[in-house]
Amino acid sequence: MTQVFVYIILPLVAVIAYFIYANTRPKAKLFCPACGTLAVPKQSRRGSIGVEIVLWLLLLVPGLIYSVWRLSGDTNACPACGARTLIPADSPVAVRMLSSRGE
């Protein structure tokens, strides 16, 4: 049992902790061309937490594969409309759209 813990469970916990805390640094404001919002983006994760829990309860390997897949696909999303097409606020498109709104 000790070998299982050392060779499987401990590295698994380390990998999951890395993915969870890797993107905790503050982010700059991004512009959403879909709705015109200029804001700090929210993290959007693909997949379902329910499916992840079920896979972890069934077996270790499917749960691990699904967790790594979910955590590797984090993207920025607009906090207002949820679009994933955010662009830097200083890009030419964002500057043109913001200046046409008077900001």
Secondary structure, DSSP 8 states (H G I E B T S, - for coil): -HHHIIIIIHHHHHHHHHHHHTT-S----EE-TTT--EE--EEE--S-HHHHHHHHHH-HHHHHHHHHHHHHT-EEE-TTT--S--EETTSHHHHHHHHHHT-
